[in-house]
C-alpha cells in the first residue's frame, strides 16, 4: 500500500511551468502562475518582461506553455494570461 500523498493539479501545473520558465527567461521574459481553476479547467498565468509586450507571446502561451501544462495535467483545458 502506498501512503504517499497525491500530487495536486496545482502542483503538476507548477511543475510544468517550472519546466518552460527557463526558455521564456532566455528570451528576456518570465511567467508566473496566478490561479488554477480546477472546476473550469482554466489556468491563469502572467507574462512579464519581454514576454508581456511581445507580439509572439500568444504563440508562446498556446504552443509552449499550454502544451506543457496539459501534458502534465490533462484535466486542464486552457491556459490564459491575466
C-alpha positions as CSV (number, residue, x, y, z in Angstrom):
1,X,0.0,0.0,0.0
2,X,1.3,3.4,-1.0
3,X,0.7,6.1,1.6
4,X,2.4,8.9,-0.4
5,X,0.1,12.0,-0.7
6,X,-1.4,12.5,-4.2
7,X,0.1,15.3,-6.2
8,X,-2.4,18.1,-6.7
9,X,-3.4,19.6,-10.0
10,X,-1.8,22.9,-8.9
11,X,1.5,21.1,-8.1
12,X,1.5,19.5,-11.5
13,X,0.8,22.8,-13.2
14,X,3.6,24.5,-11.2
15,X,5.9,21.7,-12.3
16,X,5.1,22.2,-16.0
17,X,5.6,26.0,-15.7
18,X,8.9,25.5,-14.0
19,X,10.0,23.3,-17.0
20,X,9.2,26.1,-19.5
21,X,10.3,29.0,-17.4
22,X,14.0,28.8,-18.5
23,X,13.0,29.0,-22.2
24,X,10.9,32.1,-21.5
25,X,13.6,33.7,-19.4
26,X,16.2,33.1,-22.1
27,X,14.2,35.5,-24.3
28,X,14.1,38.2,-21.6
29,X,10.7,37.3,-20.1
30,X,9.2,35.4,-17.3
31,X,6.0,33.7,-16.3
32,X,4.2,33.3,-13.0
33,X,1.2,31.2,-12.0
34,X,-1.8,33.3,-11.0
35,X,-4.5,30.7,-10.4
36,X,-5.6,27.2,-11.2
37,X,-9.4,26.8,-11.6
38,X,-10.0,23.1,-11.3
39,X,-13.7,23.5,-11.7
40,X,-13.4,25.0,-15.2
41,X,-10.0,23.6,-16.2
42,X,-8.6,27.1,-16.7
43,X,-5.1,28.1,-15.6
44,X,-4.3,31.8,-15.4
45,X,-0.7,33.0,-15.8
46,X,1.0,36.3,-16.0
47,X,3.8,37.0,-18.6
48,X,6.4,39.5,-17.5
49,X,9.3,41.4,-19.1
50,X,9.8,41.0,-22.8
51,X,7.0,38.4,-23.0
52,X,4.5,40.8,-21.6
53,X,4.6,43.0,-24.8
54,X,5.9,40.6,-27.4
55,X,3.6,40.0,-30.4
56,X,4.6,36.3,-30.3
57,X,3.5,35.9,-26.6
58,X,0.2,34.2,-27.7
59,X,2.1,31.6,-29.7
60,X,4.5,31.0,-26.7
61,X,1.5,30.7,-24.4
62,X,-0.6,28.3,-26.6
63,X,2.2,26.5,-28.3
64,X,4.6,26.0,-25.4
65,X,3.1,26.8,-22.0
66,X,-0.4,25.3,-22.6
67,X,1.0,22.2,-24.2
68,X,3.4,21.6,-21.3
69,X,0.7,22.2,-18.7
70,X,-1.8,19.9,-20.5
71,X,0.8,17.2,-20.8
72,X,1.4,17.3,-17.0
73,X,-2.3,17.9,-16.1
74,X,-4.6,16.6,-18.8
75,X,-7.7,17.9,-17.0
76,X,-6.6,21.4,-17.8
77,X,-8.5,22.8,-20.8
78,X,-6.8,26.1,-21.4
79,X,-4.1,28.5,-20.2
80,X,-4.8,32.2,-20.4
81,X,-2.9,35.4,-19.5
82,X,-4.3,37.9,-17.0
